[in-house]
Structures are given as C-alpha cells and as structure tokens.
Amino acid sequence: MLPAISAVVLAAGKGTRMKSDRAKVLHEVFFQPMVHHVLDTIDQLPVRGCAVIIGHQGQRVLHSLEGYQITPVIQEEQLGTGHAVLCAEQACQGAEHVLILCGDTPLIGHRTLEAMIATHLQQKAAVTLMTTRLADPFGYGRIIMDGEQQVLRIVEQKDASPAEQEIRDINAGIYLVRREFLFSALQQVGTENSQGEVYLTDIIAIAVNQGALVQNFSHDRAIDVLGVNSRVELAQAQEELQARHNRRLMLDGITMLDPASTLIAPSCSFAGEALLHAGVQLTGSTTIGRGCILSRGAVLHDCHLGDDAVVGAYAVLENCSLGARERVPPLIHRVS
C-alpha cells in the first residue's frame, strides 16, 4: 500500500508574460483552461487530496474549478512559490508526501508522474525534483550539481552567475517532498534574492545541508514538463495536445490525411472508421457514423452523422443530423 500523498497545484500567479487581463491558468488550451489539464492528470494518480493555491483573480479561478474535488487555498499576497506552498500546510495534514505542480503545465502526463512517485519512494528521498535539459535554458532555474552529478541547489535565472547561466539542466517546477521536511524547510527560507520572495527552490540546498537525499528525476522530453508562459508556448501546447489526441484516434481506425490541420475536440466521438481530409474541425458533441467522409475544410459543431454520410469541402454544419449515406454539398452553411 502506497503512503499517503497530497497534491498541491500552484495557480495564484498573474502570468505577466501572457500580456493578458486573464489569469494565466485560465487561458484555454485544447478546449479547456490549462489548469484543468493538470487536475485531470492528478485525478489519475494515487493521491488523497489536492489543494489548489489561488490568488490573482481568485474568484474567477475558483469558479472555473467547480466540479473538481479540490481544496482551495487562498494566497492573499503573492510572495513567491515557497510562500504559496506554506499556505497549503493545513490542507496537507495527514499526508506523508506532497506532490507539487504548477497550474500552467498542461502537457504533464500521469505516467511521467507515476514514474517519479515510484522513484521517490524506492530511493526513500526527502525531495525528488523533476528536471529536464534545454538547448536554450534562458529564464529557467539552473540545476547545480557536484562532480558526481548529485543535485546541490537550484539557482534562478536572475540570481545566476554567467557561468551558471551556461548550465542546460533546468528545474521543471515539479517536486515530490516528504511533508514533514517540506514545511520545516520552508520555515527556514528567507527572501534574500533578486525578487525578494520565498523561493520553493531553496528547499533543495536545505536538504543537502541536512544530509537528506535529493533525487534528480530527469525527463528527457522537455515539452512534457515545462510551463506555459507566453502566447507562443500556449500555441505549442495546443499543437502538442492536438497531436496526441489525433494519434489516439488514428490508432483507433480514423484516417486523417493531414493530422496537423485536423482539430477534433475530445467531446466528439466516432462509431468506426472514417476519412477526414485536411482542415476538418469537429467540436461540441459531434458524433460521426461508421464510414463517413469529411472533405477538406469541413467544420461541424454539435452534429450527428449517420453511417457513410459525406460532407463536402468547406461545408459548415451546426446542430445538424445527417442520415445514413446522406450527402452535403460543398460550400454550404447549414444550421438546424
């Protein structure tokens, strides 16, 4: 039986690099706010509770979380990631370990986190830290290691020396920590840094100084574990999630002539094999019958297609039902 693990999701920040009036975690990627992807992943893990730290636009964020079994924790002032986790101390009572994630990492998968949890428990680590390697690590905390590749500390970009800024191993911002050590260490963290904040990353150096084991869990596919900090990265996350979904559909028998231009919401379904030309978009509760053909640029929302129906090129259908073998001509806009 696994020891009790609580999850903490950091979702209080403004996300200034998004250049938006909307809280960063509420920006949608692949049909839902990015924080929903994180919570959906946590739902697949052996955790016994999830606290979400909210601050900026807290009521909007809280409203978006309706339907999720979470404990909301208010961070009245955004005083750093370490302070955010401290706010969740009460919510983590009863857990032996705390899994910490950011609400802006919509690409993190449950299998990656399961492997991290297994490593942490096998090694009996005080802290397990998710890292990855980037060709251009600008903006990320660097992982400082000794000659035996043991993690010593993390240094943030703004506090890093020129030599440290050359390091390509970076902090992905995902941690699994023994609860007792976590909150004891955070009480020791100061604000003597360029941001004047309580850095969660400082618990690494504290663990090393105490002789506690810090386990480096390196994930070689950086896009899976990095946060979304700009509109460019939002588009990259959208592309990745779309590609993953399309791959699953193709493995289930759906032919896509141009998967990169094909957008299908997870709420849509197929009764069997179908042929989708380039540029097809399916959204809402659209259902596609067996043997259907959707020509180039067809756009369907909340539609039902019977078996062997054919939709012509660039047809736009909303709330429509097509019978078996029914054909819709190209360049038509039909609303039920």
N, C-alpha and C positions, 0 to 999 in steps of 0.2 A: 504494500500500500504506500502510495506516494505521500510525503509530508505535505502539510497544508501550504498552499501558495496563494497569495493575493496578488492581484494586478493593480497597477497604478498607471493611468494614462494622463500625460501632461497635455492639457488643452486650454491653457489660460492665456497664451501669448497673443499679441496683436498681429504678428506676421507682416511687419512694415515693408518687407521687400515685395510683397504681393501688390503693393500700390492700390489698396482697396479699402473701402469702408467696412467691409465684411470681415469678421474674424476668420483667420486663416483656415482653421479646421472645418469651417462651414462651406468652403469652396468645394463645388461638386467635381468629382472625377468618376467617370463611368457610371453615371446615373444616380450617385448619392454623395452626400458630404464625405470628405476624405476620412473624418474620424469614424464614420460608420464602418468603413472597411477594416479599421483597426479593431473595433469592437466585435465585428463578425469573426475575425481571426481569433480573438481571445475566447469567444464562445466555443471554439473547437479545442481548447486547451484544458488540461486538468487543473483549473484554478477554482478557488472557492469564494470568489467575490472580486469585484472590480470597482475601484474608486476612480472617478474622473475629476481632475483638477480643472476648475473653470474660474475665469476671471474677466478678461476683456469680453464685453458683450455677453456676460454670463447668462442672462435670461434667454437670449436667443439660442445660445449653445445648449442650455438645459432643455429648452423646448424641443430642439432637434433630437434629443436623446430619449424622448418618450418612446416606450416600447422596449427599451433595453433595461436589463436588470443590473443597474449600476448604483453606486453610492456617490452622489455629487458632493464635492468638497470645494468650498469657496476659498480662493486665494485673493484676499482683499487688495493687497498690493503685490505687483509682480516684481519680487525681489530676487529672482533667479530660480534655476531649476532645483537647487538644493532646498530652498525655502518652500517651493511647491510641494516637494515630496514630504517635507516636515509637516505640512498641513494635513497630510493623509495618515499621520501616525495612528490616530484613533481608529480610522477605518480599517487599518491593517492588524488590529489586535486579534490574537488567536492564530495568526499565520506564522509559519516558521521561516518562510522566504517571501520576498517581494519581487515581482517581475515589473520592471519599469519600462514603459514605452512612451513614445511621443504620438500625439494625435494626428500628426502630419506625415505618417509613414504608411500610406495606403497599400503599398506593394508587399509588405511583410507577410510571409506565409506561415501557416500553423506548423508545417513540417520543419521549417527552419527553427522555430521557437521550441518545438518538441525536442529537437536535437540539442539545442542549447540547454534546456532544462535537464536532459539526461546527462550531459557532460558535467554540468554544475553539481548534480547530486553524486555522480560517480567519483568526481575528484574531491568532493567534500570541501568545495571552495567557499570562502567568505563572500567573494564577489566574482561573478562571471560577467565579462564585458564583451559585447558584440563589436567587432572591428571589421574593417574592410580596407582595401587598398585602392587608391585613386591615382591616375596619371597627373591630374591637377587637383591637389588637395586644398586649394585656397578656401578659406572660410571655415574649415573644419578643425576640431581639436586633434592634435597630433598625439600619437601613442609613443611615449618614451620608454625604451626597453634597455636592459643591460646587455652585456656580451653574450649571455645565454638565452636571449630573446624572452626574458621574463619582464612583464609589464612593471614599470616603476611608478609612472604617473601619467597624467594627461595634461597637456598644455594647450590652452585656447589660442586661436589664431592671433588675437590682439596682444597676447602676452608672450608669444613665441619669439625666440631669438632668430636671426637669419638662418642659422644652422638648423634649428628645429623646424623652421618653415619648409625645409627641403625634405622632411620626412613624409613618406607617402602613405604610411599606415595611419588610418584615422578612426576616430570614435564615431560609431553609428548611433549612439544615444540610447542603446537598449541594454539594460542591466538585469541581472538576477542576483539578489543580495540576501544574505541572512538578515532577517528582520531585526534581531537584537543588535547586531553590529551596525546595520544601516542607520538607525535613529540615534544610536550612541555617537557614531562618527559625524553625523550631520550637526550635532550639537557642538562639535569642535571646529566646524568650518567657519572661517572668517570671511571678510569681504575685501581683503587686500588684493584687489585685482583691477584691471582697467575699467571694468563695468561697475565695480562697487556692489557686486551681487554675491549671493551664496551659491557657489558652483557645486552642483552634484558631482562633477568630475573629481573634486578634491578628495572624495572618499577613497579613491584608488591609492593615493600617496599615504593616507592614514592607515589603510590596511597593510601596505608594505612596511611602514614604520612599526606596526604592531606585530609583524611577522605572520600575518594572516595570508592565506593563499588567495591570490588574484589570478583567475583563469581567463586566458585570452581565447575567445571563441571567434575565429576568423571566418567570415563568409566571403567567398571569392566572387560572388556576383553582386557588385555594389548597388545596382539599381534596386534590388530587392529590399535593401535595408535603409536606404537614405531617405531623408525627409524632403518634402516639397516646400521650397522657399520662394519660388518665383513663378510667374505665368509660364515661363519656358519649361520648368520642371513639372508644372501641372500638366502641360501638354504631353510631356514624356511619360508621365504616369498614366494618362488616358490611353496613349498608344500601347503601353505595355499591358494594361488590363484588358483592352480590346483584343490584343493579340492572343492573350491567354484564353479568353473566352472563345474566340473563333477557333483556336486549336482544338479545344474540347469538343466543339460542335462538329468540326471536320472529322475528328476521330470517331464520332458517333454516326457518320454517314452523310453529312451535309457537304455538298460540293460548293466551294467558293472560288470563282475564277480570279478574284483579286482580293484576298483577305484584308490587305492593308486599307482598302477603301470601303470595307463592309462593316457596318455598325449594327449590332444586334443587342438589344437590352436583355439582361438576364431574366426579365419577366416574360419574355417571348418563348414559345415552345414549338417543336416540330414533331409531327406524328411519325415521320420516317424520312427517307432520303428526299433531298430537294436540290435544285440547282439555282445558285444565286450568282448573277453576273456582277460586274464591278459596280460599286457605288450604291448598292442596296442598303436601305436603312429600315430597320424594324424596331418599333418602340411600343410602349404600353403593354397591353395583354394580348398582343397579336399571336395567333396560332396558325401554323402552316401545315396543311394536309400532306399526305404522302405523295411524292412525285410532282410537286408543284415546281413551276419555273418562274423566277422573278428576273425580269430583264434589266438591262443596265439602268441604274439611277432610280429604280422603283422605291417609293417611300410609303410605308404602311404604318398606321398607328391605330391600335385597338381594333384590329381586323381579324376576321376568321376566314381562312381559305379551305375549301373542300379539296379532296384528293384530285391531283392532276390539273388544278387550276393554273392559268397562265396570266401573268401581269406584264403588260407591255412596257417598253422603255419609257422612263421618266414619268410614269403614272404616279399620282399621289392619291392615296386612299385613306380615309379617316372613318372609323366606326362602321366599316363595311363588312358584309358577309358575302362570300362568293360560293356558289355551289360547285359540286364536282364537275371537273372539265370546263368550267366557265372561263371565258377569256375576256380580259380587259384590254382595250386598245392602248397604244402609246399616247403620251402627252395628254392624259385626261386627269382632271381633279374631281374626285367623287367623295361626297360626304353623306353618310347615311342620315 
